[in-house]
Amino acid sequence: MKPIASFLAVTAMVLSAPALAGDDPVYQPAPAWVDAAQLPVDRTGPPILLYDDQRRIETGRLWTYADRAIRIDNPQILSAVGTIVATWLPDKGDLIVHRVSIVRGGEDIDVLAQGPKFDVLRRERQLEQRTIDGARTATLAVPGLRVGDILRVAYSVTSSDQALKQQVQAVAPIPSAPFDAKVGRVRISWPQNAAIKWQADGLPAPQPLVRNGFASLELKVPLAERPDMPEDAPMRYRMPAMLQAGTFANWAEVSRVMSPLFATRGTIAPGSALAAEVARIVREQTGALPRAVAALRLVQDQVSYLANGMAGGNYIPQTPAETWEKRFGDCKAKSLLLLSMLREMGIEGEPAVVSSTMGDALPGLLPMPAVFDHVIVHSVIDGTDFWLDGTSSGASLVAAANVPDFHFALPLRDGGADLLTIAQRPEGAFDRIGKVTFDHRAGLDVPALYDGEWTLTGPAAAPFRAMIGQASQKTTDELLQNYVNATLGDNRLVDGSIAFVPETNSVRISARGLMTSAWQWERGRASRGFTLPSAGFEFHPDRSRPAWHDIPVAMPGPFADKVSLTVLLLDGAAPYVIEGPATLDQEIAHVRLHRVAALVGSRLTIEDSAGWPGGEIAVTDIAGERARAARLGSTELKLRAPSGIPRSYEAKGAADRKRFASIESAYQALIAKQPDQAAVFLQRAEFRSGTLDRAGALADLDKVIALDPGAETYISRSNLRLELGQLDRALADVTSAYELYPSLRTAEAKAGIL
C-alpha cells in the first residue's frame, strides 16, 4: 500500500473505481468546474506567482487540477523548472494537459499551439525499495524559456481505484511558510447532495460554500509558519496541515470495503504445494503459537519483498497461490498468504491495516484507506494479541510476542471494525545479546585483546543473515570489522565468523582481535568507561514553552539490548575501584534498566541491559518520571585502577616481555593474514617501541618502509635509531624524509642530529 505521503504531491492520486485510463497525455481545456485563477497584476515579490490546487469529487472519481505560475528570475530557477514533469497511473486515470504558456512582457505565448508535446516515460521511481506501480512520467523541456519570463502550467490528473467500489478520498496538502506564493489557494468541491465528510487538520474548520448544486471548501495559502514542536512530541502534534475529504462515513465502512480483498476461502487448494507446506507445519509443530510462528517464518524467509501496484495492486493483493509460486509479494500479498495458512490450521487471525509513519495520529484523521501504508496480521492466541508482520524478519517464539510501534490498527472485517489500539508491552526477547571479554593483563597502556560473541534476533539479524553464504570472505571480514568498530571501538580483527542459528532463527557473530587501549591516565592513575545498554540513559524532555506543557513524550522503541562483560586486569598493589552505579534495577519512563557489576580481585564482571518498549509518557507522568531520572543520576560506569600499575615503558628484559606474549601472538596472526599490510607492521612497531623492544620495532619499520615508504615512517625510524645511538643511520633516514616531504619538522630533525 502507498503511504499518505504519495497523496501529498501536486499530482495526488486519490482513490475510486475505473474511469478514463490512458497511457498518453490528453490535451484538453480545463473542465467547466474549475474556478480559473488570474495572474496577479502586481508580479513582484516571491517567484511563485500562482499556486492553485483544486479537487473535484465525482461518483467514483477524483479530479486533481493544478495551475502554477513561476517567474524565472535567474539561471538557477530556469534550470530547476525549465523541464515540466507530471506523473500519473494509467490503470486509474488520465493526465490531461490544459495549458503550457510563457508570459513575456504583455504577450502570452501558447507553447502547445506551436507543436511541442510531452514525452512519456515508464519509469519506476522506487525500484531500490522493490516497488513498482506502473506509473507514467510525462516530461516537456519548454522551448524558448528564458530568464525574465513567467512560466505557467495547468494540468489535471484523474483517479479511480478498482478496489474501493466507487468510494473516493482526497488529501490536499496545505502549504505553510516558509513556502511563499503571491496568490495561492487549495479548493475541494463535490455535488451538494453527496455524502462527503471533510476536515482541515490543524486548522479552524472552514465552512463549505454551496453554489450551482456544488459545495466547495477553499483555503488561502500559504498558511502562517507552523508552530515549533519538541522533537519527542508524538506524531499527531507534528502533522503537516492538510485538507481531507472523502465518501467514507467512518472507520467501519473503510474496514467493510477493504475486507473482501483479503478473503481466504478457497485460496489454498487441496493437494497444492502450499497445502503441503501447511500440512508439514501441522505435522512438525504442536500448538497454535509454534504453528503460527512457523507459518510467519516461512512467509518472511521464503517470499521476497516486491510491491506491485499495477492493475489495481495498490490495494488488491495477489493470491496466495501466486505469491507462493512467484516467491515474491508485498505486505498485502504476504499478509494474505500468512492469513490463509493460519486459518487453514484453525488459528484465529485477521488482516489489519496500519500506518508505519503516523500511527498515533490516526484517530484524528478522516477515515479513509489513504492514511494507511502497511498490512499485517492480527491473531489472538491463548488470549494474547500477536501482531505478525510478513515483511519483517527473524520470526521466533520469543520474538513473535514483540509489539510493533504502530499505535493503532484497523482490522478488516466483513461487518466492519473501529480502530484497535496496539498496546505496548515489554519485549519478550532481547534484540541483541553480547558477551565480551577484554584482556588487560598485559597492561593498561598497551593494546587490549578482546573476544566477543553477539546474538542478534528479529530485524536486527536481517542485514547479517543476507550476507551468510553469499558474500566473499573479504566482504564478510569487512562487515565483521565494521560491526565490532561500531560496537567496541577502534580495533584490529584477528578472526571471526557470522553464522545463522536455524533453531532460534538468529545470527551469531563471533570476533577476536586487538583494540586500542580504552584507559585514560590522569595524575598517574588510569580509568576506563564501558559502552553499556543502560549507560547514557536520561529523561529530561523539554517542555519549557507554555505551548508545550500539554504535549506527551513519544519514547523510542521497541528495542532491547543486553551485554555481559568480563574484564581481566593486570594485578596492582591496591584494589581497583568501581565508579558509578554498580547495580541498577529501575523502570523509568517505561524504560527497564538492569545492571549488576562485581569486582573480585583482578576480574570485573558486568551484566547490563536496557529495554525500550516505545509508547508515550502521559503529560501527568512527565514530571514524576523526570524527577526519578534526576534522582537516578548518571548511569555511566567507570573502573579506576590503583596507582603504581606497571607502565609499558617500564618493561625490563625478557622476563617482563612474557606478559606481552599474547599481544605479540595476535599481531603475528594479523600479519599472517595480511603480510603485505604495512599498517599492521606500523602498529606493532609502535607497540614494541612503547614497550622498549627497539630491535623488534626497528625490524617492523624496515618492513613498513619496504612496503610503503613515507616521510613519517622515515622520521619514526630515525628517532628509533637515535635511541639506539645509530647517528649515521638516523641522519640517513631523516634525509630521506626531507627528500620525500621537505618541511620545517624534517629540517629541525636533521639539524638536531647534525
HELIX and SHEET records of a PDB file:
HELIX    1   1 ILE A    4  PHE A    7  5                                   4    
HELIX    2   2 PRO A   75  VAL A   81  1                                   7    
HELIX    3   3 LEU A  112  GLN A  114  5                                   3    
HELIX    4   4 LEU A  127  GLN A  129  5                                   3    
HELIX    5   5 MET A  235  TYR A  237  5                                   3    
HELIX    6   6 TRP A  251  MET A  258  1                                   8    
HELIX    7   7 SER A  259  PHE A  262  5                                   4    
HELIX    8   8 ALA A  273  GLU A  284  1                                  12    
HELIX    9   9 ALA A  288  GLN A  302  1                                  15    
HELIX   10  10 PRO A  320  LYS A  326  1                                   7    
HELIX   11  11 CYS A  331  GLU A  344  1                                  14    
HELIX   12  12 GLY A  359  GLY A  364  5                                   6    
HELIX   13  13 PRO A  369  VAL A  371  5                                   3    
HELIX   14  14 ALA A  399  ALA A  401  5                                   3    
HELIX   15  15 GLY A  458  ALA A  461  5                                   4    
HELIX   16  16 ALA A  462  ARG A  465  1                                   4    
HELIX   17  17 GLN A  473  LEU A  488  1                                  16    
HELIX   18  18 PRO A  546  TRP A  548  5                                   3    
HELIX   19  19 VAL A  619  LEU A  632  1                                  14    
HELIX   20  20 SER A  648  GLU A  650  5                                   3    
HELIX   21  21 GLY A  653  ARG A  657  1                                   5    
HELIX   22  22 LYS A  658  PHE A  660  5                                   3    
HELIX   23  23 ALA A  661  LYS A  673  1                                  13    
HELIX   24  24 ALA A  678  GLY A  690  1                                  13    
HELIX   25  25 ARG A  694  LEU A  707  1                                  14    
HELIX   26  26 ALA A  711  GLU A  723  1                                  13    
HELIX   27  27 LEU A  727  LEU A  740  1                                  14    
HELIX   28  28 LEU A  744  ILE A  753  1                                  10    
SHEET    1   A 3 VAL A  26  TYR A  27  0                                        
SHEET    2   A 3 LEU A  95  ARG A 104  1                                        
SHEET    3   A 3 GLU A 107  ASP A 110 -1                                        
SHEET    1   B 8 VAL A  26  TYR A  27  0                                        
SHEET    2   B 8 LEU A  95  ARG A 104  1                                        
SHEET    3   B 8 ILE A 150  SER A 159 -1                                        
SHEET    4   B 8 ARG A  61  ARG A  71 -1                                        
SHEET    5   B 8 ILE A  48  GLU A  58 -1                                        
SHEET    6   B 8 VAL A 183  PRO A 191  1                                        
SHEET    7   B 8 PHE A 214  LYS A 220 -1                                        
SHEET    8   B 8 LEU A 209  ARG A 211 -1                                        
SHEET    1   C 3 THR A  83  TRP A  88  0                                        
SHEET    2   C 3 ARG A 136  ALA A 141 -1                                        
SHEET    3   C 3 ASP A 119  ARG A 122 -1                                        
SHEET    1   D 2 THR A 131  ILE A 132  0                                        
SHEET    2   D 2 ALA A 307  ASN A 308  1                                        
SHEET    1   E 3 GLN A 169  PRO A 173  0                                        
SHEET    2   E 3 MET A 242  GLY A 246 -1                                        
SHEET    3   E 3 LYS A 197  ASP A 201 -1                                        
SHEET    1   F 2 SER A 304  TYR A 305  0                                        
SHEET    2   F 2 PHE A 328  GLY A 329  1                                        
SHEET    1   G 5 THR A 384  LEU A 388  0                                        
SHEET    2   G 5 HIS A 374  ILE A 381 -1                                        
SHEET    3   G 5 GLU A 350  VAL A 354 -1                                        
SHEET    4   G 5 PHE A 408  PRO A 411 -1                                        
SHEET    5   G 5 LEU A 420  THR A 421 -1                                        
SHEET    1   H 8 ASN A 491  VAL A 501  0                                        
SHEET    2   H 8 SER A 506  MET A 515 -1                                        
SHEET    3   H 8 ALA A 448  LEU A 456 -1                                        
SHEET    4   H 8 ARG A 432  HIS A 440 -1                                        
SHEET    5   H 8 PHE A 559  LEU A 569  1                                        
SHEET    6   H 8 ARG A 603  TRP A 612 -1                                        
SHEET    7   H 8 VAL A 591  VAL A 600 -1                                        
SHEET    8   H 8 THR A 583  ILE A 588 -1                                        
SHEET    1   I 4 GLN A 520  GLU A 522  0                                        
SHEET    2   I 4 ARG A 525  GLY A 529 -1                                        
SHEET    3   I 4 LYS A 638  ARG A 640 -1                                        
SHEET    4   I 4 VAL A 577  GLU A 579 -1                                        
SHEET    1   J 2 VAL A 553  ALA A 554  0                                        
SHEET    2   J 2 GLU A 616  ILE A 617 -1                                        
END                                                                             
